[in-house]
Structure formats: structure tokens, C-alpha cells
């Protein structure tokens, strides 16, 4: 196989830079690897903030029809807890959350709280994000909060996984598709824009591939958590190529405490 083009990520105190480098022939990669990298503008997600349904699959959580969603300025996401795929404890937790938001509490989102999004919530972020391919790892770098996912290629999951914000992702290529298997996600994250909780049994499989003649990136997603959902469900997301440079976006900068977002702020300065 020919040499791969990869990128090294350098995060400084005041700047984010990406530098390209050439690496040798892939030893861990045994089959064709499609080029999923978008270029200088990365991949952006302008198509909405929820997971669409897929024919033949159980339904993802959708907006409660009693609380129509207009946009993030004038309305909030309220999960429809009549969804038959939700376990009773999930419905109870979401009803409590919905009632609090309905009473005036600010809706929780990972971005507003400066917290990692987790998976599959990462796939709903607006971007842009860079997808960087190397012979042994794929790296996804999201502009918002400079979140980074690491996907290790052609290796099994660890025997003993310590749960974390993004869990443990391992992947491989199947033809023109990058298949990513993620487990080990902690319960500090939510599944979707409707703040659907999950357990540490959450298992997400993503299949990333180019569509529209290479102009768009699509990910087909399967979500399984037997303690949260009655059955696994499928969905997808699509991204287009970005048209502007990658910005440095630091969430807690200029935090004026206008809303109770519970942003993590250091008790003492580190300088």
C-alpha cells in the first residue's frame, strides 16, 4: 500500500494548528483505506439537531409534540417519553428533566456546560470537525471545545475498559467504509439532544462513508443499550465540506454567568 497522509495535532495555550506529515506504509492496515478527510474546512453539520428515524428500526427519541421546537433561541428540546422503546426508568428521568425545563430551568447541553459530548452525541455537533487518518488510528477533532476522539484501527477492545467521556473506540475499514465500534462510555453523557440518559452498557457502531460523489460524508449509526432501550435502533447523520478555516473555540472563555450552565471553572488561577 502507498504511504498515508496524516496530520499531527498541536494544541497550544493560545492557538490550534494542524500540520501534515508523511508516514511509512501501513503495517496494521491490511486493506484499502478510503480518503475521508475533508480538507482545510473540515466537515460541517448544518442539517439539524436530532437523529432521524430509519425504516424498519425502533424509533429514536423525538420532540414532544406538546412542545414544538422552533430553534435554540426561542424553544428547547423536550423528549417525547411516550416512545415505546424507552425503559421505565428512562421515561421517569426524562419526565423529571422535562418538567424542570418547562418550569424555567435552562436546558442542559454538553456545549453550554463545556463538557465532552460523548457518543453518539458527537455526531450531532454542528462542527466543523477534522477527520484525520493514519495507519493505526483515526482522529476526529471537533471545533467546539476542541474535542478529540481517538479510533484505534485493527485492534480488539481492551479486556478491562475504564469508562470515560468518549469510551473506547476501535475501528477497521470495510471497502469504502470506516466501521467504528464504541463501548466503555460513562453515564455523564446523554444520547441525544433530548437528554436521553444511558447506562454503561451503551454500545454504538458507526459506519462512515462518502456519498454524493465524495462531496458529503454520511455516518450510519446503531445504538444499543439493553438497560435503556427495549431494542437497538438505527439512525444516520450527514455532513458537507466546510468553507472556512478551523477556529479555536474555548468554551469557558469570557464566562459571565448569565445562565446557570454549571461551566467548570478553576478555583485558583494556574498562572
FENJOHU-V32425 format. One record per pair of residues at least 4 apart in sequence whose C-alpha atoms are under 6 Angstrom apart, sorted by the first residue. I is the first residue (numbers start at 1). GAP is how many residues later the second one is. Records with the same first field share a line. If there is no record, write none. Layout:
I: GAP  GAP
//
This chain:
3: 21  22
4: 19
5: 17
6: 14  15  127  128
7: 12  13  14
8: 11
9: 9
10: 7
11: 5
26: 109
34: 142
37: 94
38: 4
41: 201  202  203  204
42: 86  87  88  199  200
43: 85  86  196  197  198  199
44: 83  84  195  196  198
45: 81  82  194
49: 75
52: 183
53: 6  182
54: 181
57: 176  177
58: 175
62: 17  18
63: 15  16  17
64: 14  15  16
69: 6
70: 5
71: 4
77: 117
78: 20  116
79: 115
81: 10
85: 144  145
86: 143
87: 141  142
91: 4
94: 4
98: 4
100: 5
101: 4  6
110: 4  5  7
113: 148  149  150
114: 137  149
117: 4  5
118: 4  47  48  71
121: 70  71
127: 15  16
128: 15
129: 12  13  14
130: 10  11
131: 8  9
132: 6  7
133: 5
134: 4
136: 17
137: 14  15  16
138: 13
139: 10  11
140: 8  9
141: 6  7
142: 4  5
144: 105
145: 104  105  106
151: 18  19
152: 18  19
153: 17  18  19
154: 18
163: 4  21  22  23
164: 21  22
165: 20  21
166: 19
167: 16  17  18
168: 14  15  16
169: 12  13
170: 10  11
171: 8  9
172: 6  7
173: 4  5  6
177: 31  32
178: 29  30
179: 27  28
180: 25  26
181: 24
182: 21  22
183: 20
185: 15
186: 14
187: 12
190: 5  6  7
191: 5
192: 4
198: 30
201: 24
202: 22  23
203: 21
204: 18  19
205: 16  17
206: 14  15
207: 12  13
208: 10  11
209: 8  9
210: 4  6  7
211: 5  6
212: 4
216: 23  24
217: 21  22
218: 19  20
219: 17  18
220: 16
221: 13  14  15
222: 11  12
223: 9  10
224: 8
225: 4
//
